[in-house]
Amino acid sequence: MTKLKLSVLSLLLYGGFLFAQKSGGMWIPTELNEVEMKQMGMKISAADIFNPNAPSIKDAVAHFGGGCTSEVISPEGLLLTNHHCGFGQIQKHSSLENDYIKDGFWAKNHSEELPNPGLTATFIVDIRDVTDGILQGTDDDMDEQKRQDIVKDNIDIISANTVKESYQDVFIRPFYKGNKYYLFITETYRDVRLVGAPPSAIGNFGMDTDNWSWPRHVGDFSLFRIYADKDNKPAEYSADNVPYTPKHYLPVNSKGIKEGDFTFVFGFPGTTNEYLPSSAIEQILEVTNPTKIGIRDVALKILMSKMKVDDATRIKYASKYARISNYHKKWTGESLGLVKSNAVQKKKDYEAEFTQRISQNPELESKYGSLLSEFDELYKESGKYEKAENYFNEAIYGNSETFRVALLMNNLLKSYGSTNFNSLKERYQNYLSGLYKDYDPDLDQEVSLALIDLYKKEMPKEFQPADGINITGDTFKNSFVTGKANINGVSIIGNTAKAFENEIELLNALQSDPLVQQISKIEEVYGEKVSPIYTGIQSRLSNLQRKYMKAQMEVFPDKLFFPDANSTLRVTYGKVDGYQPSDKPTRYEPITYLDEAMKKYIPGDYEFDLPQKLMDLEAKKDFGPYGVGKGKKARMPIDFIATNHTTGGNSGSPVLDKDGNLIGLNFDRVWEGTMSDLNYDPEICRNIMVDARYILFIIDKFADAGYLLNEMTIIR
């Protein structure tokens, strides 16, 4: 068979995989796949979605706290996001006397709205392609460090010379693995106040059991309000600030959705890696995910055992538990989805076609012929360092607050005598004041001891201290880090400022603290034998990935490539569609209802309790104008799913209909579909959204906060 015939056959075999978009992608809003969006049902134009010179939908979409998405839904700056995105603020305002986590919170007027120091809402004003300027002076053959230095200098120059208002900011990000660069002009509002949140029995119904799964029955939403100065410009919190007047806000469509409807999601997705080679996916399945899942499993079981029986612990640790649990379950589902979708073999098929094509072109062969074999060698070399890196990050730094504090204290000790010691001391003091507010030394000791036992057992011996690790209950008892031993005459818990007051005593305590000493040994070995080698390998992989990305775009000129997510504003689109998980014989419908939640109800249960008022509304079928059906057959929609390509950071993103009206609030993905970060497959991947009708119903009928609806434009 000739090479030409092989190529034609490959196109027939893999063409659907290579070139059909099938609604996947996280598109830069200035470069939308508008043709396909309209073919799928969109009625508005790309300019209606993003226009730097006139009000458009992008003016209603804000980066919430730097990690989630939110959207303005009224001309008075009312901001909608997920309950789990606003949970940190809800928790900070909660106490045993005012348990807003359990009971919910609804401000009756502007004066009751609660300020949140440090919380921000950032809007994108403009996006510009600055690739030519950023890459000026670089070429593919130059030393990688020299290339990075030139790029950094060019970024600094272009950023400094960008014309903007005094209250605006500029940042530049790489796209397509560093083959293109885009500049963003932003406006950040720093006075964002809590307006309303349902009880966790609504906002987090099903909790860990239902997380990353379908069917779901959760009202995962909360409401905030942006405040500005008298000129509608960004300002720090002030009692004199007024509700923000947006350039655009989203009308809410209460008419509902049905299977097959076009949808699109507008938000700030965090990180994806759609263009990795098969060797990378194999490492994720065999090393990375199993390591992280195993470590977090240990921590979660201990935390939950205490949270279930003690309300004070539940309040203190609710946000921490959610953070640890969220990605534990995500990584588990990601691995299942990669296996179910046959992702490794698909990547290998793609690579076979890539290799076939470049073999027919001497120029491409000379530039890219060794790329895949170089990947294979590097991933093989990196295996044990990948495991060691994850063990240190997860077991020592990530999931033990005590170990993390010991690491910080060791870093402070090492910085003594340097110019940044005082600033570091002040920063750590402020950090610890917040951390110890929700710290249980006995519970964290139990978690930490379990994690260090796992570390000693699973961390490769060559990456452990030669004289071993000796951390026991006595180590915690005799450490000031845990608050059980005094420093400067006080426990650091609740007296952080006093503990840091006498610098000499602080340094002496750091030098003699048994826990700081043990963690210092662990960190020293990691810093010498793991971190520099791991970082070097990752740098080489990053360089290879940039070349591979460029190669793919050259070798497959007919394929539309979208850039991986990098926490910048993106659009993704799809259709409302049902789902059949691999472990279930039944295909689930794309919409869930309140009567189904009642079947999950367990009185007093930590995860599946429901408020009595909500159950009464269901029993009476009192859904107002938001339900479907009539009489005893009336039902209240809660959540729905679609084929939109989302990831972390899309939490809180608006889900919009063909006309650009709000129909839902994105909050999750189906378990196996979490592999869309690496391998989007429309047969498996579904994003999960709160139905806008349920949000309106909870605000109006459950919370009796219909006055908030008076601000909105509701399409009935």
C-alpha positions as CSV (number, residue, x, y, z in Angstrom):
1,M,0.0,0.0,0.0
2,T,1.4,3.4,-0.9
3,K,1.9,6.2,1.6
4,L,-0.8,8.2,-0.1
5,K,-3.3,5.4,0.3
6,L,-2.2,5.0,4.0
7,S,-2.9,8.6,4.6
8,V,-6.4,8.4,3.0
9,L,-7.2,5.4,5.0
10,S,-6.0,7.1,8.2
11,L,-8.3,10.0,7.5
12,L,-11.2,7.6,7.1
13,L,-10.4,5.9,10.3
14,Y,-9.5,8.9,12.4
15,G,-11.1,11.8,10.6
16,G,-14.0,12.1,13.0
17,F,-11.6,12.1,15.9
18,L,-9.2,14.6,14.4
19,F,-11.5,17.2,12.8
20,A,-15.1,17.1,14.0
21,Q,-15.6,19.7,16.7
22,K,-18.7,18.1,18.2
23,S,-19.1,21.2,20.4
24,G,-15.9,20.6,22.3
25,G,-13.5,23.5,23.0
26,M,-12.9,26.5,25.2
27,W,-12.8,29.3,22.7
28,I,-11.3,32.7,23.1
29,P,-14.3,35.1,22.9
30,T,-12.6,37.1,20.2
31,E,-12.1,34.0,18.1
32,L,-15.3,32.1,18.4
33,N,-16.3,29.1,16.3
34,E,-19.4,31.1,15.3
35,V,-20.3,29.0,12.3
36,E,-20.8,25.8,14.3
37,M,-22.5,27.7,17.1
38,K,-25.1,29.0,14.7
39,Q,-25.5,25.6,13.1
40,M,-26.3,24.2,16.5
41,G,-29.0,26.9,17.1
42,M,-27.4,30.1,18.3
43,K,-29.4,33.2,17.2
44,I,-27.1,36.0,18.4
45,S,-23.8,37.1,16.8
46,A,-20.2,36.8,18.1
47,A,-20.3,40.6,18.6
48,D,-23.2,40.3,20.9
49,I,-21.0,38.0,23.1
50,F,-17.8,40.0,23.0
51,N,-17.5,43.6,21.9
52,P,-14.8,45.9,23.4
53,N,-16.5,49.0,22.0
54,A,-20.1,48.4,23.0
55,P,-22.0,46.7,25.8
56,S,-22.0,42.9,25.3
57,I,-22.5,39.7,27.3
58,K,-18.9,39.7,28.4
59,D,-19.6,42.8,30.5
60,A,-21.9,40.8,32.7
61,V,-19.3,38.0,33.4
62,A,-16.8,38.5,36.2
63,H,-14.0,36.4,37.6
64,F,-15.1,35.8,41.2
65,G,-12.4,35.8,43.8
66,G,-9.9,34.7,41.2
67,G,-11.1,31.1,41.2
68,C,-14.7,31.0,40.1
69,T,-17.0,32.8,37.7
70,S,-20.0,35.0,38.4
71,E,-22.5,37.0,36.5
72,V,-24.4,40.3,36.9
73,I,-28.2,39.7,36.8
74,S,-29.6,43.1,37.6
75,P,-28.9,46.8,36.9
76,E,-28.0,47.1,40.6
77,G,-24.9,44.9,40.4
78,L,-26.6,41.8,41.8
79,L,-24.1,39.0,41.3
80,L,-24.9,35.3,40.9
81,T,-22.4,32.5,41.6
82,N,-22.3,29.0,43.1
83,H,-22.9,28.3,46.7
84,H,-19.6,26.5,46.8
85,C,-17.8,29.5,45.3
86,G,-19.2,31.8,48.0
87,F,-18.9,29.2,50.7
88,G,-15.7,30.6,52.2
89,Q,-17.5,34.0,52.8
90,I,-20.7,32.2,54.1
91,Q,-18.5,30.3,56.5
92,K,-16.6,33.4,57.7
93,H,-19.8,35.1,58.6
94,S,-21.2,32.0,60.4
95,S,-21.0,31.1,64.0
96,L,-22.9,28.7,66.4
97,E,-25.3,31.6,67.0
98,N,-25.7,32.6,63.4
99,D,-25.2,29.4,61.5
100,Y,-25.6,30.6,57.9
101,I,-24.1,27.4,56.6
102,K,-27.0,25.4,58.1
103,D,-29.8,28.0,58.0
104,G,-28.9,30.2,55.0
105,F,-28.8,33.9,54.9
106,W,-30.9,36.6,53.1
107,A,-30.3,40.3,53.4
108,K,-33.6,42.2,53.5
109,N,-32.0,45.4,52.2
110,H,-28.7,46.9,51.2
111,S,-27.7,47.8,54.7
112,E,-27.9,44.1,55.8
113,E,-25.5,42.9,53.0
114,L,-22.3,41.6,54.5
115,P,-18.8,42.9,53.4
116,N,-16.1,40.4,52.5
117,P,-12.5,41.9,52.7
118,G,-10.3,40.6,49.9
119,L,-13.1,39.3,47.7
120,T,-13.0,40.7,44.2
121,A,-15.0,40.6,40.9
122,T,-12.9,41.2,37.8
123,F,-14.4,42.1,34.3
124,I,-12.5,41.8,31.0
125,V,-12.6,45.1,29.1
126,D,-10.6,44.0,26.0
127,I,-8.5,41.1,24.6
128,R,-5.7,41.7,22.1
129,D,-3.4,39.3,20.2
130,V,0.1,40.5,20.9
131,T,2.0,37.4,19.7
132,D,4.2,39.2,17.2
133,G,5.5,41.7,19.8
134,I,6.0,39.1,22.5
135,L,7.9,36.6,20.3
136,Q,10.0,39.3,18.6
137,G,13.7,38.3,18.8
138,T,13.0,34.6,19.4
139,D,13.3,31.5,17.3
140,D,12.7,27.8,17.7
141,D,16.4,26.9,17.8
142,M,17.5,29.2,20.6
143,D,18.4,28.3,24.2
144,E,15.2,27.9,26.2
145,Q,16.3,30.1,29.0
146,K,17.3,32.9,26.6
147,R,13.9,32.6,24.9
148,Q,12.1,32.9,28.2
149,D,14.1,36.0,29.1
150,I,13.3,37.7,25.8
151,V,9.6,36.8,26.2
152,K,9.5,38.2,29.7
153,D,11.2,41.4,28.7
154,N,8.8,41.9,25.8
155,I,5.8,41.2,28.1
156,D,7.1,43.9,30.5
157,I,7.5,46.4,27.7
158,I,4.2,45.8,26.0
159,S,2.3,45.8,29.4
160,A,4.0,49.1,30.4
161,N,3.1,50.8,27.1
162,T,-0.5,49.7,26.9
163,V,-2.9,52.6,27.1
164,K,-5.5,52.2,29.8
165,E,-7.4,54.0,32.5
166,S,-5.8,54.4,36.0
167,Y,-8.3,52.0,37.6
168,Q,-7.7,49.3,35.0
169,D,-5.0,46.5,35.0
170,V,-3.2,44.7,32.2
171,F,-1.9,41.1,32.0
172,I,-0.5,38.9,29.2
173,R,-0.9,35.2,29.0
174,P,0.6,32.5,26.8
175,F,-1.8,30.4,24.6
176,Y,-1.3,27.3,22.6
177,K,1.5,26.3,24.9
178,G,3.4,29.5,24.3
179,N,3.0,29.7,20.5
180,K,0.6,32.7,20.9
181,Y,0.1,35.5,23.4
182,Y,-2.9,37.6,24.3
183,L,-3.2,40.8,26.3
184,F,-6.1,41.5,28.7
185,I,-7.3,44.8,30.0
186,T,-9.4,44.3,33.2
187,E,-11.4,46.2,35.9
188,T,-11.4,44.7,39.4
189,Y,-14.1,45.7,41.9
190,R,-13.0,45.2,45.5
191,D,-16.3,45.8,47.5
192,V,-18.4,42.6,47.0
193,R,-21.0,41.9,49.6
194,L,-23.0,38.8,50.5
195,V,-26.7,39.2,49.7
196,G,-28.1,35.7,50.0
197,A,-27.4,32.0,50.2
198,P,-29.7,29.0,50.7
199,P,-29.1,26.5,53.6
200,S,-26.4,23.9,52.8
201,A,-29.2,21.3,52.7
202,I,-30.2,23.0,49.5
203,G,-26.9,24.6,48.3
204,N,-24.9,21.5,48.9
205,F,-27.5,18.7,49.0
206,G,-25.9,15.3,48.5
207,M,-22.5,16.7,49.4
208,D,-19.7,14.2,48.8
209,T,-21.8,11.3,47.8
210,D,-23.5,13.1,44.9
211,N,-20.4,15.3,44.0
212,W,-19.3,14.8,40.4
213,S,-22.3,12.6,39.6
214,W,-25.7,12.5,37.9
215,P,-28.6,12.7,38.7
216,R,-28.1,15.8,41.0
217,H,-30.6,17.7,43.0
218,V,-28.7,20.7,44.4
219,G,-29.4,24.4,44.4
220,D,-25.7,25.4,44.2
221,F,-26.0,29.1,44.1
222,S,-25.4,32.2,46.2
223,L,-25.9,35.9,45.6
224,F,-23.5,38.9,46.1
225,R,-23.6,42.5,45.1
226,I,-20.8,44.6,43.6
227,Y,-20.4,48.1,45.1
228,A,-18.5,51.0,43.4
229,D,-17.7,54.6,44.2
230,K,-20.1,57.4,43.3
231,D,-18.6,57.5,39.8
232,N,-19.3,53.7,39.3
233,K,-15.5,53.0,39.4
234,P,-13.7,50.3,41.4
235,A,-13.1,51.2,45.1
236,E,-12.1,49.6,48.3
237,Y,-14.9,48.9,50.8
238,S,-16.6,52.0,52.1
239,A,-20.0,52.7,53.7
240,D,-20.3,55.5,51.1
241,N,-20.0,53.1,48.1
242,V,-23.2,52.4,46.0
243,P,-24.4,49.4,44.1
244,Y,-22.5,49.0,40.8
245,T,-24.3,49.9,37.5
246,P,-23.2,47.3,34.9
247,K,-22.7,47.9,31.2
248,H,-24.8,44.8,30.6
249,Y,-26.7,42.4,32.9
250,L,-28.2,39.0,32.0
251,P,-32.0,38.6,31.6
252,V,-33.2,35.4,33.3
253,N,-35.2,33.1,31.1
254,S,-37.8,31.3,33.2
255,K,-39.5,29.5,30.3
256,G,-37.2,26.5,30.8
257,I,-35.2,24.1,28.7
258,K,-35.6,20.8,26.9
259,E,-33.4,18.1,25.5
260,G,-31.6,19.2,22.3
261,D,-31.6,22.9,23.2
262,F,-28.5,24.9,22.3
263,T,-26.6,26.2,25.3
264,F,-23.3,28.1,25.8
265,V,-21.2,28.7,28.9
266,F,-19.2,31.9,29.4
267,G,-16.5,31.9,32.2
268,F,-13.0,31.5,33.4
269,P,-12.0,27.8,33.1
270,G,-8.8,27.0,35.1
271,T,-6.5,24.4,33.4
272,T,-6.8,21.8,30.7
273,N,-4.3,19.7,28.8
274,E,-6.1,18.5,25.6
275,Y,-2.9,18.1,23.5
276,L,-0.7,15.9,25.7
277,P,0.9,12.8,24.1
278,S,-0.2,9.3,25.0
279,S,2.8,8.8,27.3
280,A,1.6,11.7,29.5
281,I,-1.9,10.1,29.8
282,E,-0.3,6.8,30.8
283,Q,1.6,8.5,33.6
284,I,-1.5,10.2,34.9
285,L,-3.4,6.9,35.0
286,E,-0.5,4.9,36.5
287,V,1.3,7.3,38.8
288,T,-0.2,10.8,39.3
289,N,-3.8,10.1,40.1
290,P,-3.4,7.0,42.2
291,T,-0.9,8.7,44.4
292,K,-3.0,11.8,45.0
293,I,-6.2,9.9,45.5
294,G,-4.6,7.5,48.0
295,I,-3.3,10.4,50.1
296,R,-6.5,12.4,50.2
297,D,-8.5,9.3,51.0
298,V,-6.7,8.9,54.3
299,A,-7.3,12.6,55.3
300,L,-10.9,12.6,54.2
301,K,-12.0,9.6,56.2
302,I,-10.5,11.0,59.4
303,L,-12.1,14.5,58.9
304,M,-15.5,13.1,58.1
305,S,-15.6,10.9,61.2
306,K,-15.3,14.0,63.4
307,M,-17.5,16.3,61.4
308,K,-20.4,14.0,61.5
309,V,-20.6,14.1,65.3
310,D,-19.6,17.6,66.2
311,D,-21.2,20.8,64.9
312,A,-18.3,23.1,65.8
313,T,-15.9,20.9,63.8
314,R,-18.4,20.8,61.0
315,I,-18.4,24.6,60.7
316,K,-14.6,24.8,61.1
317,Y,-13.8,22.1,58.6
318,A,-16.6,22.3,56.1
319,S,-14.7,24.4,53.6
320,K,-11.4,22.5,54.1
321,Y,-13.2,19.1,53.6
322,A,-14.9,20.3,50.5
323,R,-11.6,21.5,49.0
324,I,-9.9,18.1,49.7
325,S,-12.9,16.0,48.7
326,N,-13.6,17.9,45.5
327,Y,-10.4,16.9,43.7
328,H,-10.2,13.5,45.3
329,K,-13.4,12.5,43.6
330,K,-12.5,14.4,40.4
331,W,-9.2,12.5,39.9
332,T,-11.0,9.2,40.5
333,G,-13.7,10.0,37.9
334,E,-11.0,11.4,35.5
335,S,-9.2,8.0,35.6
336,L,-12.4,6.1,35.0
337,G,-13.3,8.4,32.1
338,L,-9.9,8.0,30.5
339,V,-10.2,4.3,30.6
340,K,-13.8,4.2,29.4
341,S,-13.1,6.6,26.5
342,N,-10.0,4.5,25.5
343,A,-8.0,7.8,25.7
344,V,-4.5,6.3,25.6
345,Q,-5.3,4.3,22.4
346,K,-7.0,7.3,20.8
347,K,-3.9,9.4,21.5
348,K,-1.7,6.6,20.0
349,D,-3.9,6.5,16.9
350,Y,-3.6,10.3,16.6
351,E,0.1,10.0,17.0
352,A,0.3,7.3,14.3
353,E,-1.5,9.7,11.8
354,F,0.8,12.5,12.9
355,T,3.9,10.3,12.3
356,Q,2.5,9.2,8.9
357,R,1.9,12.7,7.8
358,I,5.3,14.1,8.7
359,S,7.1,11.1,7.1
360,Q,5.7,12.3,3.8
361,N,7.3,15.8,4.2
362,P,11.1,16.0,4.7
363,E,10.9,19.5,6.2
364,L,8.3,18.4,8.8
365,E,10.2,15.2,9.4
366,S,13.4,17.1,10.2
367,K,11.7,19.5,12.6
368,Y,9.3,17.1,14.4
369,G,10.4,13.6,13.6
370,S,11.9,12.9,17.1
371,L,9.2,14.7,19.2
372,L,7.2,11.6,20.3
373,S,10.2,9.5,21.1
374,E,11.6,12.3,23.2
375,F,8.3,12.5,25.1
376,D,8.4,8.7,25.8
377,E,12.0,9.0,27.2
378,L,11.2,12.0,29.4
379,Y,8.0,10.5,30.9
380,K,9.8,7.3,31.6
381,E,12.6,9.2,33.3
382,S,10.2,11.3,35.3
383,G,8.1,8.5,36.9
384,K,9.7,8.2,40.3
385,Y,10.1,12.0,40.6
386,E,6.4,12.5,39.7
387,K,5.4,10.2,42.5
388,A,7.8,11.9,45.0
389,E,6.6,15.4,44.0
390,N,3.0,14.4,44.6
391,Y,3.8,12.8,48.0
392,F,5.5,15.9,49.3
393,N,2.9,18.3,48.0
394,E,-0.1,16.2,49.1
395,A,1.1,14.6,52.4
396,I,3.4,17.3,53.8
397,Y,2.2,20.6,52.3
398,G,-1.3,20.1,51.0
399,N,-3.4,18.2,53.5
400,S,-1.8,18.7,56.9
401,E,-2.1,22.2,58.3
402,T,0.4,21.4,61.0
403,F,3.1,20.3,58.6
404,R,2.4,23.3,56.4
405,V,2.9,25.7,59.3
406,A,6.1,23.8,60.2
407,L,7.3,24.3,56.6
408,L,6.6,28.0,56.8
409,M,8.3,28.4,60.2
410,N,11.4,26.6,58.8
411,N,11.4,29.0,55.9
412,L,11.2,31.9,58.3
413,L,14.1,30.6,60.3
414,K,16.2,30.2,57.1
415,S,15.4,33.7,56.1
416,Y,16.7,35.3,59.3
417,G,19.4,37.9,58.5
418,S,18.0,38.5,54.9
419,T,16.4,41.6,53.7
420,N,13.0,39.9,53.4
421,F,12.8,38.5,57.0
422,N,10.6,41.2,58.4
423,S,8.1,41.2,55.5
424,L,8.0,37.4,55.6
425,K,7.5,37.4,59.3
426,E,4.6,39.8,59.0
427,R,3.0,37.8,56.1
428,Y,3.2,34.5,58.0
429,Q,1.8,36.1,61.2
430,N,-1.2,37.3,59.2
431,Y,-1.6,33.9,57.6
432,L,-1.5,32.1,60.9
433,S,-4.0,34.4,62.5
434,G,-6.5,33.3,59.9
435,L,-5.5,29.6,59.8
436,Y,-5.7,29.1,63.6
437,K,-9.3,30.5,63.6
438,D,-10.5,27.2,62.2
439,Y,-7.8,24.8,63.4
440,D,-8.3,21.8,65.6
441,P,-4.9,20.7,66.9
442,D,-6.1,17.2,67.9
443,L,-7.9,16.5,64.7
444,D,-5.1,17.8,62.5
445,Q,-2.7,15.7,64.6
446,E,-4.7,12.6,63.8
447,V,-4.7,13.5,60.1
448,S,-1.0,14.4,60.1
449,L,0.2,11.2,61.8
450,A,-1.7,9.1,59.3
451,L,-0.2,11.0,56.4
452,I,3.3,10.7,57.7
453,D,2.9,7.0,58.2
454,L,1.8,6.8,54.5
455,Y,4.7,9.0,53.5
456,K,7.3,6.7,55.3
457,K,5.8,3.7,53.6
458,E,5.3,4.9,50.1
459,M,7.8,7.7,49.4
460,P,10.9,6.1,47.7
461,K,13.5,5.5,50.4
462,E,16.1,7.5,48.4
463,F,14.0,10.6,48.9
464,Q,13.6,10.2,52.7
465,P,16.1,11.4,55.4
466,A,18.9,9.0,55.9
467,D,18.3,8.8,59.7
468,G,14.6,8.3,59.2
469,I,11.5,10.3,60.2
470,N,10.5,10.4,63.8
471,I,7.2,12.2,64.2
472,T,4.9,10.9,67.0
473,G,2.2,12.2,69.3
474,D,4.9,13.5,71.6
475,T,6.3,15.6,68.7
476,F,3.0,17.4,68.4
477,K,2.7,17.7,72.2
478,N,6.0,19.5,72.5
479,S,5.6,21.8,69.4
480,F,4.5,25.4,69.6
481,V,3.2,25.0,66.0
482,T,0.3,23.0,67.4
483,G,-0.4,25.5,70.2
484,K,0.3,22.8,72.8
485,A,3.7,24.2,73.7
486,N,4.0,27.9,74.5
487,I,6.1,30.5,72.7
488,N,6.8,33.9,74.3
489,G,4.7,32.6,77.2
490,V,1.5,32.0,75.2
491,S,-0.1,29.5,72.8
492,I,0.2,30.6,69.2
493,I,-3.4,29.7,68.8
494,G,-5.4,32.9,69.5
495,N,-2.2,34.8,70.4
496,T,-0.3,34.9,67.2
497,A,0.8,38.5,67.5
498,K,2.1,37.9,71.1
499,A,3.9,34.7,69.9
500,F,5.7,36.7,67.2
501,E,6.4,39.7,69.5
502,N,9.9,38.7,70.8
503,E,12.0,38.0,67.8
504,I,14.9,36.3,69.7
505,E,12.5,34.0,71.6
506,L,10.7,33.2,68.4
507,L,14.0,32.2,66.6
508,N,15.1,30.1,69.6
509,A,11.8,28.3,69.6
510,L,12.0,27.7,65.9
511,Q,15.5,26.2,66.2
512,S,14.5,23.8,69.0
513,D,11.0,22.9,68.0
514,P,10.8,19.1,67.4
515,L,8.2,19.3,64.7
516,V,10.0,22.1,62.8
517,Q,13.2,20.1,63.0
518,Q,11.6,16.9,61.6
519,I,9.8,18.7,58.8
520,S,13.1,20.6,58.0
521,K,14.8,17.3,57.4
522,I,12.1,16.1,55.1
523,E,12.1,19.3,53.1
524,E,15.9,19.3,52.8
525,V,15.9,15.9,51.2
526,Y,13.1,16.9,48.9
527,G,14.8,20.2,48.0
528,E,18.1,18.4,47.1
529,K,17.0,15.2,45.5
530,V,13.5,15.7,44.1
531,S,12.5,19.3,43.4
532,P,15.4,20.4,41.1
533,I,15.3,17.3,39.0
534,Y,11.5,17.3,38.8
535,T,11.5,21.0,37.8
536,G,14.2,20.4,35.2
537,I,12.2,17.5,33.6
538,Q,9.0,19.6,33.6
539,S,10.8,22.5,31.9
540,R,12.0,20.1,29.2
541,L,8.5,18.7,28.8
542,S,7.1,22.2,28.6
543,N,9.5,23.0,25.8
544,L,8.6,19.8,24.0
545,Q,4.9,20.5,24.4
546,R,5.2,23.9,22.9
547,K,6.9,22.4,19.8
548,Y,4.4,19.6,19.7
549,M,1.5,22.1,19.8
550,K,3.0,24.0,16.9
551,A,3.7,20.8,15.0
552,Q,0.1,19.7,15.4
553,M,-1.2,23.0,14.0
554,E,1.1,22.6,11.0
555,V,0.6,18.9,10.4
556,F,-3.3,19.1,10.6
557,P,-4.1,22.4,8.9
558,D,-7.8,21.4,8.5
559,K,-8.4,21.0,12.2
560,L,-9.7,23.9,14.3
561,F,-7.6,24.1,17.4
562,F,-8.8,25.8,20.6
563,P,-6.2,26.8,23.3
564,D,-6.1,25.0,26.6
565,A,-7.8,26.7,29.5
566,N,-5.6,29.0,31.6
567,S,-8.1,30.9,33.8
568,T,-8.9,33.5,31.1
569,L,-12.3,34.3,29.7
570,R,-13.7,31.5,27.4
571,V,-16.8,30.4,25.6
572,T,-17.9,26.7,25.3
573,Y,-21.1,25.4,23.8
574,G,-23.2,22.3,23.4
575,K,-26.7,20.9,23.7
576,V,-28.9,19.7,26.5
577,D,-28.5,15.9,26.5
578,G,-29.0,12.9,28.8
579,Y,-26.3,10.6,30.0
580,Q,-25.6,6.9,30.7
581,P,-22.7,6.2,33.1
582,S,-20.7,3.1,32.5
583,D,-21.7,1.5,35.8
584,K,-25.5,1.9,35.3
585,P,-27.8,0.1,32.9
586,T,-30.1,3.2,32.6
587,R,-29.8,6.3,30.5
588,Y,-30.6,9.3,32.7
589,E,-32.8,12.1,31.5
590,P,-31.1,15.6,31.3
591,I,-33.4,17.3,33.9
592,T,-34.0,16.5,37.5
593,Y,-36.9,17.4,39.8
594,L,-37.7,18.2,43.4
595,D,-39.8,15.1,43.9
596,E,-36.7,13.0,43.1
597,A,-34.8,14.8,45.8
598,M,-37.5,13.8,48.2
599,K,-36.7,10.2,47.5
600,K,-33.1,10.8,48.6
601,Y,-34.2,12.6,51.8
602,I,-32.9,11.2,55.1
603,P,-34.0,13.1,58.2
604,G,-31.1,14.6,60.1
605,D,-28.5,13.2,57.7
606,Y,-25.3,15.2,57.1
607,E,-25.7,14.9,53.3
608,F,-29.4,14.2,52.5
609,D,-31.4,16.2,55.0
610,L,-33.9,18.8,53.5
611,P,-35.5,21.9,55.1
612,Q,-39.0,21.3,56.2
613,K,-40.3,24.4,54.3
614,L,-38.9,23.0,51.1
615,M,-40.7,19.7,51.7
616,D,-43.9,21.5,52.5
617,L,-43.7,23.4,49.2
618,E,-43.2,20.1,47.3
619,A,-46.1,18.5,49.2
620,K,-48.4,21.3,48.2
621,K,-47.0,21.6,44.7
622,D,-46.6,25.3,45.5
623,F,-44.0,26.2,42.9
624,G,-45.4,29.5,41.7
625,P,-44.7,30.3,38.1
626,Y,-41.5,28.2,38.1
627,G,-42.7,24.6,38.0
628,V,-43.9,22.5,35.1
629,G,-47.2,20.6,34.8
630,K,-50.4,21.2,36.7
631,G,-52.1,20.0,39.9
632,K,-50.8,16.8,41.4
633,K,-48.6,16.3,38.3
634,A,-46.7,19.6,38.8
635,R,-42.9,19.3,39.2
636,M,-40.1,21.6,40.1
637,P,-37.0,21.4,37.9
638,I,-33.7,21.5,39.8
639,D,-30.7,20.7,37.7
640,F,-29.9,19.8,34.0
641,I,-26.9,18.6,32.0
642,A,-25.5,19.4,28.6
643,T,-22.4,18.7,26.4
644,N,-20.6,21.9,27.2
645,H,-16.8,21.5,27.7
646,T,-16.1,22.9,31.2
647,T,-13.6,22.5,34.0
648,G,-12.6,24.0,37.4
649,G,-13.0,27.7,37.2
650,N,-16.2,27.4,35.3
651,S,-18.0,27.0,38.6
652,G,-20.5,29.8,38.8
653,S,-20.4,30.4,35.0
654,P,-23.7,31.6,33.4
655,V,-25.4,29.1,31.1
656,L,-27.0,31.0,28.3
657,D,-29.7,30.1,25.7
658,K,-29.6,30.8,21.9
659,D,-30.5,34.4,22.6
660,G,-28.0,35.1,25.3
661,N,-30.4,34.9,28.3
662,L,-29.5,33.1,31.5
663,I,-31.1,29.6,31.8
664,G,-28.8,28.0,34.3
665,L,-25.7,28.2,36.5
666,N,-22.8,25.8,35.9
667,F,-21.4,24.0,38.9
668,D,-20.1,20.5,38.2
669,R,-19.4,17.7,35.7
670,V,-20.4,14.1,35.6
671,W,-17.8,11.8,37.3
672,E,-16.3,10.1,34.2
673,G,-16.6,13.3,32.2
674,T,-14.0,15.0,34.4
675,M,-11.5,13.5,32.0
676,S,-12.5,16.3,29.6
677,D,-9.5,18.2,31.0
678,L,-7.4,15.8,29.0
679,N,-9.7,14.2,26.5
680,Y,-13.1,15.7,25.7
681,D,-15.6,13.2,24.4
682,P,-19.2,14.3,23.8
683,E,-20.5,10.8,24.4
684,I,-19.3,10.9,28.0
685,C,-18.7,14.5,29.0
686,R,-21.6,16.4,30.6
687,N,-21.5,19.7,32.6
688,I,-24.1,20.0,35.4
689,M,-26.1,23.2,36.0
690,V,-28.7,24.6,38.4
691,D,-31.9,25.4,36.4
692,A,-32.6,29.1,36.6
693,R,-36.2,28.2,37.5
694,Y,-35.0,26.5,40.7
695,I,-32.9,29.6,41.6
696,L,-35.9,31.9,41.2
697,F,-38.2,29.4,43.1
698,I,-35.8,29.2,46.1
699,I,-35.4,33.0,46.2
700,D,-39.1,33.7,45.9
701,K,-41.1,30.8,47.5
702,F,-38.5,29.4,49.9
703,A,-36.6,32.4,51.1
704,D,-39.4,34.9,50.7
705,A,-36.9,37.2,49.1
706,G,-39.0,38.1,46.1
707,Y,-37.8,41.7,46.4
708,L,-34.6,40.5,44.8
709,L,-36.5,39.3,41.8
710,N,-37.9,42.8,41.4
711,E,-34.3,43.9,40.4
712,M,-34.1,41.3,37.6
713,T,-35.4,41.2,34.1
714,I,-37.3,37.8,34.0
715,I,-38.5,36.4,30.7
716,R,-41.7,34.5,31.4
